[in-house]
Amino acid sequence: MQGVWEEHVPLNNLAFRDLMAGVCAPVTVVTTTREETPYGSTVSAFASLSLDPPMISVALDRSSRLLAFILQTKRFGVNVLAKSQQDMARLFATRGADRFGQSTWASEHGMPRLAGVASWLVCDLAHAVEGGDHMLLLGVVTNAEKTAAAPLVYSERIFGTHSVLLERETERQRKAKRLTLLGGDMQ
Ligand SMILES: Cc1cc2nc3c(=O)[nH]c(=O)nc-3n(C[C@H](O)[C@H](O)[C@H](O)COP(=O)(O)O)c2cc1C
């Protein structure tokens, strides 16, 4: 271990970005409702924070419009995207796009929930902490739901999923198909 630290060199901005790009991250669309209008953006800086009470954190760029809105509404939703939702991840990262106009969504507990997500959380904003050019939002989870869908992940600027989960999902689908076929035979 000592050798690793001896080789340490101060990171420049580019090297730091490149290092962090190699870290596997979840892909979420964080949403809020402002004056009855849905708003949301793609966020990979989403993490579990506390078990009791259940809390999560999301980091938003200080220039993010979503950040300004959440600081007003004090509530937000987290849509953890499923493996097939990379187009959605791109859409909600595109400035000027009609993000909700091009998506299927519904209001749940007052927050916009996108169709087909892997999991869904509703949070009350507990704290907003300054962190360099980002703000870390700490949210207390008030509602949550998980589905069987494999999640979308992002690493080396490529979308994908955990290969073992993909195998598990394929196996589940195979089993479900077999059961459907058996059911059909019995009728
Ligand atoms: C895969 C991916 C992950 C992203 N993660 C974050 C993030 O964690 N925090 C953030 O502030 N922006 C993140 N972005 C960028 C925002 O989605 C993008 O800047 C968006 O246009 C911000 O919209 P807004 O200013 O309307 O909130 C990410 C973009 C992509 C494609």
The ligand as an SDF file (V2000), in Angstrom:
LIG
                    3D

 31 33  0  0  0  0  0  0  0  0999 V2000
  -25.0870   10.4380  -17.2400 C   0  0  0  0  0  0  0  0  0  0  0  0
  -25.2060   11.8650  -16.7410 C   0  0  0  0  0  0  0  0  0  0  0  0
  -25.0470   12.1200  -15.3920 C   0  0  0  0  0  0  0  0  0  0  0  0
  -25.1630   13.4240  -14.8920 C   0  0  0  0  0  0  0  0  0  0  0  0
  -25.0080   13.6360  -13.5470 N   0  0  0  0  0  0  0  0  0  0  0  0
  -25.1540   14.8860  -13.0490 C   0  0  0  0  0  0  0  0  0  0  0  0
  -25.0430   15.0980  -11.6280 C   0  0  0  0  0  0  0  0  0  0  0  0
  -24.8140   14.1920  -10.8500 O   0  0  0  0  0  0  0  0  0  0  0  0
  -25.2160   16.3760  -11.1820 N   0  0  0  0  0  0  0  0  0  0  0  0
  -25.4760   17.4240  -12.0220 C   0  0  0  0  0  0  0  0  0  0  0  0
  -25.6210   18.5650  -11.5440 O   0  0  0  0  0  0  0  0  0  0  0  0
  -25.5650   17.2400  -13.3720 N   0  0  0  0  0  0  0  0  0  0  0  0
  -25.4210   16.0020  -13.8910 C   0  0  0  0  0  0  0  0  0  0  0  0
  -25.5250   15.7920  -15.2440 N   0  0  0  0  0  0  0  0  0  0  0  0
  -25.7340   16.9560  -16.1160 C   0  0  0  0  0  0  0  0  0  0  0  0
  -27.1650   17.4780  -16.1070 C   0  0  0  0  0  0  0  0  0  0  0  0
  -28.1090   16.4630  -16.3480 O   0  0  0  0  0  0  0  0  0  0  0  0
  -27.3100   18.5520  -17.2230 C   0  0  0  0  0  0  0  0  0  0  0  0
  -26.3510   19.5590  -17.0170 O   0  0  0  0  0  0  0  0  0  0  0  0
  -28.6990   19.1330  -17.2700 C   0  0  0  0  0  0  0  0  0  0  0  0
  -28.8390   19.8680  -18.4720 O   0  0  0  0  0  0  0  0  0  0  0  0
  -28.9790   20.0560  -16.0990 C   0  0  0  0  0  0  0  0  0  0  0  0
  -30.2480   20.5930  -16.2990 O   0  0  0  0  0  0  0  0  0  0  0  0
  -30.8690   21.7980  -15.4830 P   0  0  0  0  0  0  0  0  0  0  0  0
  -29.8740   22.9410  -15.4800 O   0  0  0  0  0  0  0  0  0  0  0  0
  -32.1120   22.0850  -16.2170 O   0  0  0  0  0  0  0  0  0  0  0  0
  -31.0860   21.2760  -14.0680 O   0  0  0  0  0  0  0  0  0  0  0  0
  -25.4280   14.5060  -15.7720 C   0  0  0  0  0  0  0  0  0  0  0  0
  -25.5970   14.2360  -17.1360 C   0  0  0  0  0  0  0  0  0  0  0  0
  -25.4980   12.9380  -17.6300 C   0  0  0  0  0  0  0  0  0  0  0  0
  -25.6930   12.6710  -19.0980 C   0  0  0  0  0  0  0  0  0  0  0  0
  1  2  1  0
  2  3  1  0
  2 30  2  0
  3  4  2  0
  4  5  1  0
  4 28  1  0
  5  6  2  0
  6  7  1  0
  6 13  1  0
  7  8  2  0
  7  9  1  0
  9 10  1  0
 10 11  2  0
 10 12  1  0
 12 13  2  0
 13 14  1  0
 14 15  1  0
 14 28  1  0
 15 16  1  0
 16 17  1  0
 16 18  1  0
 18 19  1  0
 18 20  1  0
 20 21  1  0
 20 22  1  0
 22 23  1  0
 23 24  1  0
 24 25  2  0
 24 26  1  0
 24 27  1  0
 28 29  2  0
 29 30  1  0
 30 31  1  0
M  END
$$$$
